[in-house]
Amino acid sequence: MSKTRRALRRSKRFGVHVIAFTILCLLIVASFGKLQLKRKSMLYQQKEEELMELIAQEEARQEEIEELRKYVQTKKYAEEVAKERLGLVYEDEILFKATE
């Protein structure tokens, strides 16, 4: 074989090695990127679960507030407040107070 053919073969091998190395580097970079995206995805999932739990708590709280709002508008609530805070009673009602 002549020197030119050997040189040509060497340059082809070198080119193949460079291409293989470049592809290997790209695969490594892509795998690290994939790992980072996976970590971010897990963090976002945890955050989403926490937020969904907070939403559920706030919806339950909203229902309690709505029930309290309805109760406050009743006559029974007005009577309780009048008795407890103002000490009012009905005319035919008898109160017993404990003495100390």
C-alpha positions in Angstrom: 0.0 0.0 0.0 1.1 3.4 -0.7 1.7 6.2 1.8 -1.3 8.2 0.5 -3.7 5.3 1.1 -2.4 4.8 4.6 -2.8 8.5 5.3 -6.3 8.5 3.8 -7.2 5.5 6.0 -5.8 7.2 9.1 -7.7 10.4 8.4 -10.9 8.4 7.9 -10.4 6.6 11.2 -9.7 9.9 12.9 -12.9 11.3 11.5 -14.9 8.3 12.6 -13.4 8.6 16.1 -14.2 12.4 16.3 -17.8 11.7 15.2 -18.1 8.9 17.7 -16.7 11.1 20.5 -19.1 13.9 19.6 -22.1 11.6 19.7 -21.0 10.2 23.0 -20.7 13.7 24.4 -24.1 14.6 23.1 -25.6 11.5 24.8 -24.0 12.3 28.1 -25.3 15.9 28.0 -28.8 14.7 27.0 -28.8 12.2 29.9 -27.9 14.8 32.4 -30.6 17.1 31.0 -33.1 14.3 31.3 -32.1 13.7 35.0 -32.5 17.4 35.8 -35.9 17.5 34.1 -36.9 14.4 36.1 -35.9 16.1 39.3 -37.8 19.2 38.4 -40.8 17.1 37.5 -40.8 15.4 40.9 -40.5 18.7 42.7 -43.4 20.1 40.7 -45.5 17.0 41.5 -44.8 17.4 45.2 -45.7 21.1 45.0 -48.9 20.3 43.1 -49.9 17.7 45.7 -49.3 20.2 48.5 -51.4 22.9 46.7 -54.2 20.4 46.0 -54.2 19.6 49.7 -54.4 23.3 50.5 -57.2 23.7 48.1 -59.2 20.9 49.7 -58.6 22.5 53.2 -59.8 25.9 52.0 -62.9 24.4 50.3 -63.7 22.6 53.6 -63.2 25.9 55.5 -65.4 27.7 52.9 -68.2 25.2 53.6 -67.8 25.7 57.4 -68.0 29.5 56.9 -71.1 29.1 54.7 -72.8 27.0 57.4 -71.9 29.5 60.0 -73.2 32.3 57.9 -76.5 30.4 57.5 -76.7 29.7 61.3 -75.9 33.3 62.2 -79.0 34.4 60.2 -81.4 32.2 62.2 -83.6 33.2 65.1 -82.0 30.5 67.3 -78.6 32.3 67.0 -80.1 35.6 67.9 -81.7 34.1 71.0 -78.4 32.5 72.1 -76.5 35.8 71.7 -79.2 37.7 73.5 -79.1 35.2 76.4 -75.3 34.8 76.7 -74.1 38.3 76.0 -76.9 40.5 77.0 -78.6 38.4 79.7 -82.0 38.7 78.1 -84.7 36.2 78.8 -88.3 35.6 77.8 -91.0 36.9 80.1 -92.2 33.5 81.2 -88.7 32.1 81.5 -87.2 31.4 85.0 -83.5 31.6 85.5 -81.6 29.8 88.2 -78.2 31.2 89.1 -75.7 29.4 91.2 -74.3 31.2 94.2 -70.7 30.9 95.2 
